[in-house]
Amino acid sequence: MTQVFGPNGTVIPVTVIEAGPCIVTQIKTTAHDGYDGVQIGFEQKRLKKALRPELGHLGHSLPLLKGQRKRLQAHQQEQRGKKSGEEEGAEAKKDKQIEKLLKVSQNRQRRPGPELGPFKVLREVRLQEGLSLEGIELGTQFDASLFRAGESVDIVGTSKGKGFQGGVRRWGFAGGPKTHGQSDRTRAPGSIGSGTTPGRVLKGTHMAGHMGDDRVTAKKLQVIQADPERNLLVVKGSVPGANGGLLMIKKHVMR
């Protein structure tokens, strides 16, 4: 977090977020998928770090595998080794595997459209009611220009993981008394239920356990500044997660 000065000189605590650019990598339609939505990619990564299924999904021309390449090279060497004037009495039997490799080598793109990415992050976002997919196509870019200063946004992120914590830190338990010989009960959880009735531990009873690392939504945060040129978004207050964490920013909708 940092701080900026408002128009009247007041200090405003803010968080600076790198918002985009996000590229549309797939379009979902009601006719084909049962709902309207788009898949977006964020932060490009090196080509060598991407797997073949991901590259095919993003429209890249895939090279042949090592075994396929060797098989095709061996076939091409056999064809060159044949004498040009040699005539064969019977027509050679066609190899179906070679025919398939030749077709694959000619058309190595799995889907029509531009080559995108590869991206470190792929996320799917459904369209809100009343909106349409008009004007959205593969390669469309979204950035910080979607937001305006003064409007409210909801920010979804993953909170910091705290590991295994006791009841005092996790749930705010007061702990036991520090007197009357209870030197070892200061942070103990105490009773977890009655005896005969109900004779069991009720579901959802607060106890020690894993804390943090949860999906958290910070609602109605005010946008202080949007800078599309540098892809920066300045919002008032704190956001979930650690520095460098992944966030999803949505326009706040009153429900």
Helices and strands as residue ranges (DSSP letters): E 2-5, E 11-18, E 22-28, H 30-33, E 37-44, G 47-49, H 52-57, H 66-81, H 96-106, E 119-126, E 141-142, G 144-146, E 152-158, E 163-165, H 167-171, E 209-211, E 215-227, E 232-236, E 248-251
